[in-house]
């Protein structure tokens, strides 16, 4: 499993406590951990430097840095006024933060949530974000409450599009949305995953799995338009795969998916 702890703002004792929490998690057998900062609580320069120093510490001690890094910005919440926070990030500074993290750890996934609006998420994908959420509920028990026609939020989200709307948006933008979970199921975690990621070898697993899980999701949950978009993109990308064996595996996998088979991955 992935174990994620958000860094606290600039309180040394709290930081050291959370630093030790990561160590205890990995010493206890959790191979992949995700970090992040709730930007807006402290000087963003301090936060980014602390995050990178923490990643370096994990690399030195365990041989594995952060699997993912989240970059949420503090948002309006009930009983809270943003006027009390002097370190709020402008959009321009936020983009710089994302770009700096991407340059510093090119092999780490960067997650951006629905706290950010469509425009920011579109820009951030160009600067280095690799994972975006959709259809999110921020309340405790929020998804069940949503089914019952109620709405409970801990804080305000900005991108209210449905998962299918976000999928179509990503396809229109030319990205390959991936729903793959194969690495965890194939035990490609921890040092094994990091070795594949740093060498670039992970692409031989990620690309075919992304194409097949995209097609599977579109067939199961998409409408006709989404399926056509997904299949068009998949066909365009298949011919770019240099490895003949992998290309053949994906072509045959797509045929099997259309015939009703599911859960095909490398």
N, C-alpha and C positions, 0 to 999 in steps of 0.2 A: 504493500500500500504506500501511497504518498502521504507524508506527514508534513503539514504546513503550519508554520507559526509566523505571525506577523511581528515585525520588529516594533518594540515600544519606542516612544520618542525619548529624546536625549536624557535618560536617567541611567547612570552607569550601573547601579545595582540591578535594575530591571533588565538592562541589556545583558549583563553577565548571567542573570538567571535564565534568560531565554537562550543564550549561547550554550549554557550547560544542558538545557532541555534538548537541543538538537543532538548534542554529544550522547546524552543518555538514550535517545531514540535510536541512534545508529549503533551504539554499543549493545542495545537490546535486540538488534537484528533487523531493524527497518533499513532497507538499502537505499531508498530514494527519499529525499526530503525537498520540500519546496519552501522558499522564503519569500519575503515581501515587505514592503513598507506602506503604511497608510500615510501617503504624502499630504502635508499640510499641518502636521503636528510639530514639526521641527524644521530647522534649516535643511533644505533638500540636498545641499552639498554634503552636509554631515551624514545624512541618511544614506546617500549613494555610496560614499566612502566606507561607511560602516558595513553596508551590505556586501561590498566587494571584499573587505577585509574578512568578513565572516565566511564568504565563499572560499577565500584563500586558506583560511584556517581548516575548513572541512577537507579541502584538497590535500593539505599537508598531513592531516591526522588520519583521514580515512581513504584518501585517494579518489574521493568523489565529491564534487561540489554540488550546488543546487541543481536539481532536476528541472525545476521551473522557478521563475520569479514573477510575482504578482505586483502590479503597479496601480493600486487604487488611490484615488484622491478623496479626501474627506468631503462629504456632501451634507446638505441640509437635512436635519433630523428634528423630530419633535422635541421641543424644549432646548434646542441648541441654536445659537446664532453664530454664523461664520465670522461675525465682526470680532469675536473673541480669539480668533486664530490669526496671528500676524505672519505666518509662514505659508499662506496659501500660494499654490503655484499658478502662474499664468499659463495659458495654453502653449505659448512659445517655450517657456521653461520646461513644461511637462514633456513636450516633444524632444527637447534636448536630453532630458533625463532618460527617456526610452532609448534614444540613439546611443547615448553613452553606455548604458547597460548592455546593449546589443554588441557594441564594439568590444567591451571588456570581457564578455562571456558569449562568444559567437555560437557556442554549442548548447546553450541553455534556452529552454522555452520561455517566452515572455507572455504573460496572461493579462488581457485587458477585459474588464467586466462591463456590464451594462450601466455602470455609473457614468460612463462616457457616452456622448451622443454619436450619431452615425458619422458625422463629419470628422470628429476626432479619431474614431476607430478606423475610418478609411485612411487618414493620414498616418496613423500609428502603424498600420500594417506595412506601409512603405518604409518606415523607420526601423522595424524590427520585431513588432508584435507577431506572435505565431499562433496564439489561441484566443478566441473570443467566445463569450457566452451569449446566450439568447433566451428569451422567455423567462428571465430570472424573477424570483420572488425573494425579497430581503427580510421577510418576517418569519418569526418562529412558527412553524406549522403553516407557512404561507401558501404552499402548493395545495394543501388540503382545503384551506380557507378559500382559495381561488376556485376550486371545484364547487364549493358551496355558495359561490356568488359573493363572497366577502373579500376584503382586501386589508391586509395588515403589512405595514412596511416599517422597517427599522430606520431606513433612510431613503432618500429619493433616488430613483434610477432615471437615466436619461434616454436610453434606447429601449423603447417599448415594443419593438417588432417581434413577431413570433419566430420560432425556430425555422419555419419554412421560408419566411420572408428574408431572414438573414442568410439562409442557404442560397436562395436565388440571387441575393445581392452579391455574395461572394463569387458565385458562378459568373455573374455579369461582369464582375471586376477581373475575371481571369484567374482566380485562385482555385486551388484544388482542396475543397473542404474534406477533411479526413475524420472518420469516426473510429479509427483503429485503436484497439487495446491489445494488440498481439504481443508487444514486448513483455508486458507483465505475464501474459499467459505462456510465453515461451521462455520465461526466466531471463530475459534480456534486461536486467536491472543492475543498479549499483555500478561497480567497476566495469562489468561487461558492457552495459549500455554506454557508459562514458567513453570507453575505448572505441566503440563503434561510432559514436557521435563525433569525437575529436578527429578521427581518421577520415570521416565522411562515408564510411562503409555502410552506415545506417540507412543511407539513401536507397540501397538495394532492397531494404525491407520496407521503408516508409512509403516510397513511391507506389509500388504495386499494391500494398495494403490500403493506401489512401484511395486509389482508383477503385478498388473492389468494394471498400466499405461505403464510398460515396454512391456507387451504383446500387448497392444493397439498400441503403437508406432511401434513395430516391424511389426505388421500386416499391418499398414498403410504406412510405409516408408521403411521397411527393405526388403532385397532380401530373397531368400529361405534359404540361409545359416544363415542369421541373425535370421530369424523366428525360425529356428530349434534350434539355440543356446539359444535363449530367452526362448522357450518353455521347453527345457531341464532344464534350471536353475530354471524356475518357478515351474516345477513339483518336482524338488529336494527340493525346499524351502517350498512348500506347506505342505509336510509331517512333517516338523519341527515345524509347528504352533501348539502350545499346546491347544489353545482355540478351542474347537470343533465347536462352532458357527461361529467363524471367518474363520476357515479352510473351512467349508462348503460354506460360503459366497464367498470365493475366488475361490473355485472349480466351483461353479455355475457361477461366474462372468466371468471366462475364457471361459466357454462354450458359454455364451451370446456374448462375444467379437468375438469369431470365427463365430458366427451366424450373425454378423453385428451390434450388439448393441454397443454403445459407451458411454463414460463418466460414468463409474461405480466406485463408491468410497464410503468409510465409512466416 
